[in-house]
Amino acid sequence: MSDPFIPASVTVEALQQESHDVFTLSVCAPSNYAGFTPGQFNMLYLPGRGESAISISGDPGNNSTITHTVKAVGNVTRALCDLRPSQRIGLRGPFGRGWPLEQANGRELLLIAGGIGLAPLRPVLYAALEAPKRYARITVLLGARSPQDLLFTEELQRWKSHTDLQFLASVDNADANWQGDVGVITQLIPRIEMNPKNVLAMICGPEVMIRFCAKSLRDRGVPADAIYVSLERNMKCALGICGHCQLGPHFLCRNGPVFGYAEVERFLMTREF
Ligand SMILES: Cc1cc2nc3c(=O)[nH]c(=O)nc-3n(C[C@H](O)[C@H](O)[C@H](O)COP(=O)(O)OP(=O)(O)OC[C@H]3O[C@@H](n4cnc5c(N)ncnc54)[C@H](O)[C@@H]3O)c2cc1C
């Protein structure tokens, strides 16, 4: 078995700008690549810069290209967003526990994404839309700061009119062209069609959004054990050794990043060091 600390060298295939500070970075999969589970992440490494945990945002059915969607916030992510095709970067992964999509069979699948939180949920949607009849209903709720912050805009148009999807989007600040909802994403929850006893919800976004969405779902009668969330913490080794991403008894890299809401509710909003 290869050393999980040593990154594979992979070639950048494409870099697509999604918004002013978010880019989708596709790399050629290494020869021994065995695919990923939606919700898993890779560690992307740039010599002289460092390494960052980035979720896999592409189609789980595609084993030749690995896709990540990166928000340029600091040293490593800014450099990742400056890459050009044919440059090489280091990649370790995939790591972590993904979304429990198989548990959604026969149930209503509800995806709630805020901002860059759509990236780790997009592979779930790709997989679900491969076999939509497996689910009693598929709903996507999307929130963004403004229309300019929406990601994957061409796909959003397709999802909006997809006959197998209930799709609602809301932005905090609209412009003159925006025709969707305005306000926080939680306001969409009371309006959607759903049978709360048959839902499996997956939420990804800022922790404050996760808490309020989970509360709204609970208020509509969704059981706590039907809500899953993906969390972020500063991560270094990704192998459950260094402890940087520890949250209470959990190591996010090994036990997460996806958790049952009931498992982590009391640790949310805990400041990291
Ligand atoms: C499991 C997991 C999946 C992730 N998936 C994605 C993804 O798909 N796309 C994406 O753009 N980012 C993702 N992140 C966040 C990403 O890892 C950080 O933004 C990145 O490591 C920051 O590194 P930097 O050197 O660019 O910034 P730094 O210079 O290290 O930090 C810049 C700012 O970002 C904050 N920050 C650093 N790391 C994190 C973190 N892990 N969570 C929250 N804030 C952080 C710092 O406190 C600082 O304020 C994920 C993180 C985890 C743990």
The ligand as an SDF file (V2000), in Angstrom:
LIG
                    3D

 53 58  0  0  0  0  0  0  0  0999 V2000
  -13.3740   18.4170    4.9560 C   0  0  0  0  0  0  0  0  0  0  0  0
  -13.1560   19.7820    4.3720 C   0  0  0  0  0  0  0  0  0  0  0  0
  -13.6220   20.0590    3.1050 C   0  0  0  0  0  0  0  0  0  0  0  0
  -13.4210   21.3240    2.5420 C   0  0  0  0  0  0  0  0  0  0  0  0
  -13.8840   21.5440    1.2890 N   0  0  0  0  0  0  0  0  0  0  0  0
  -13.6400   22.7320    0.6950 C   0  0  0  0  0  0  0  0  0  0  0  0
  -14.0720   22.9660   -0.6420 C   0  0  0  0  0  0  0  0  0  0  0  0
  -14.6750   22.1090   -1.3100 O   0  0  0  0  0  0  0  0  0  0  0  0
  -13.7790   24.1610   -1.1870 N   0  0  0  0  0  0  0  0  0  0  0  0
  -13.1160   25.1520   -0.4930 C   0  0  0  0  0  0  0  0  0  0  0  0
  -12.8820   26.2270   -1.0540 O   0  0  0  0  0  0  0  0  0  0  0  0
  -12.7260   24.9630    0.7770 N   0  0  0  0  0  0  0  0  0  0  0  0
  -12.9520   23.7820    1.3930 C   0  0  0  0  0  0  0  0  0  0  0  0
  -12.5320   23.5670    2.6710 N   0  0  0  0  0  0  0  0  0  0  0  0
  -11.8680   24.6750    3.3930 C   0  0  0  0  0  0  0  0  0  0  0  0
  -10.4040   24.7570    2.9620 C   0  0  0  0  0  0  0  0  0  0  0  0
   -9.7150   23.6050    3.4170 O   0  0  0  0  0  0  0  0  0  0  0  0
   -9.7640   26.0120    3.5750 C   0  0  0  0  0  0  0  0  0  0  0  0
  -10.4220   27.1570    3.0970 O   0  0  0  0  0  0  0  0  0  0  0  0
   -8.3010   26.0990    3.1750 C   0  0  0  0  0  0  0  0  0  0  0  0
   -7.5520   25.0700    3.7880 O   0  0  0  0  0  0  0  0  0  0  0  0
   -7.7120   27.4260    3.5870 C   0  0  0  0  0  0  0  0  0  0  0  0
   -6.3430   27.3760    3.3190 O   0  0  0  0  0  0  0  0  0  0  0  0
   -5.5420   28.6680    2.8070 P   0  0  0  0  0  0  0  0  0  0  0  0
   -4.0900   28.4130    2.9580 O   0  0  0  0  0  0  0  0  0  0  0  0
   -6.0250   29.0980    1.4800 O   0  0  0  0  0  0  0  0  0  0  0  0
   -6.0340   29.7790    3.8090 O   0  0  0  0  0  0  0  0  0  0  0  0
   -5.3830   30.1820    5.2110 P   0  0  0  0  0  0  0  0  0  0  0  0
   -4.4130   31.2680    4.9130 O   0  0  0  0  0  0  0  0  0  0  0  0
   -4.9170   28.9810    5.9530 O   0  0  0  0  0  0  0  0  0  0  0  0
   -6.6820   30.7210    5.9250 O   0  0  0  0  0  0  0  0  0  0  0  0
   -7.4670   31.7730    5.3800 C   0  0  0  0  0  0  0  0  0  0  0  0
   -8.7130   31.9150    6.2360 C   0  0  0  0  0  0  0  0  0  0  0  0
   -9.5370   30.7210    6.1300 O   0  0  0  0  0  0  0  0  0  0  0  0
   -9.7230   30.1400    7.4190 C   0  0  0  0  0  0  0  0  0  0  0  0
   -9.6590   28.6720    7.2850 N   0  0  0  0  0  0  0  0  0  0  0  0
   -8.5600   27.9320    7.0210 C   0  0  0  0  0  0  0  0  0  0  0  0
   -8.8840   26.6400    6.9430 N   0  0  0  0  0  0  0  0  0  0  0  0
  -10.2100   26.5570    7.1710 C   0  0  0  0  0  0  0  0  0  0  0  0
  -11.1520   25.5070    7.2430 C   0  0  0  0  0  0  0  0  0  0  0  0
  -10.8050   24.2360    7.0700 N   0  0  0  0  0  0  0  0  0  0  0  0
  -12.4320   25.8160    7.4970 N   0  0  0  0  0  0  0  0  0  0  0  0
  -12.8060   27.0720    7.6800 C   0  0  0  0  0  0  0  0  0  0  0  0
  -11.9830   28.1180    7.6360 N   0  0  0  0  0  0  0  0  0  0  0  0
  -10.6970   27.8620    7.3910 C   0  0  0  0  0  0  0  0  0  0  0  0
   -8.6030   30.6610    8.2840 C   0  0  0  0  0  0  0  0  0  0  0  0
   -8.9760   30.6740    9.6490 O   0  0  0  0  0  0  0  0  0  0  0  0
   -8.4200   32.0660    7.7270 C   0  0  0  0  0  0  0  0  0  0  0  0
   -9.3770   32.9450    8.2410 O   0  0  0  0  0  0  0  0  0  0  0  0
  -12.7380   22.3310    3.2660 C   0  0  0  0  0  0  0  0  0  0  0  0
  -12.2670   22.0450    4.5490 C   0  0  0  0  0  0  0  0  0  0  0  0
  -12.4800   20.8010    5.1050 C   0  0  0  0  0  0  0  0  0  0  0  0
  -11.9690   20.5140    6.4810 C   0  0  0  0  0  0  0  0  0  0  0  0
  1  2  1  0
  2  3  1  0
  2 52  2  0
  3  4  2  0
  4  5  1  0
  4 50  1  0
  5  6  2  0
  6  7  1  0
  6 13  1  0
  7  8  2  0
  7  9  1  0
  9 10  1  0
 10 11  2  0
 10 12  1  0
 12 13  2  0
 13 14  1  0
 14 15  1  0
 14 50  1  0
 15 16  1  0
 16 17  1  0
 16 18  1  0
 18 19  1  0
 18 20  1  0
 20 21  1  0
 20 22  1  0
 22 23  1  0
 23 24  1  0
 24 25  2  0
 24 26  1  0
 24 27  1  0
 27 28  1  0
 28 29  2  0
 28 30  1  0
 28 31  1  0
 31 32  1  0
 32 33  1  0
 33 34  1  0
 33 48  1  0
 34 35  1  0
 35 36  1  0
 35 46  1  0
 36 37  1  0
 36 45  1  0
 37 38  2  0
 38 39  1  0
 39 40  1  0
 39 45  2  0
 40 41  1  0
 40 42  2  0
 42 43  1  0
 43 44  2  0
 44 45  1  0
 46 47  1  0
 46 48  1  0
 48 49  1  0
 50 51  2  0
 51 52  1  0
 52 53  1  0
M  END
$$$$
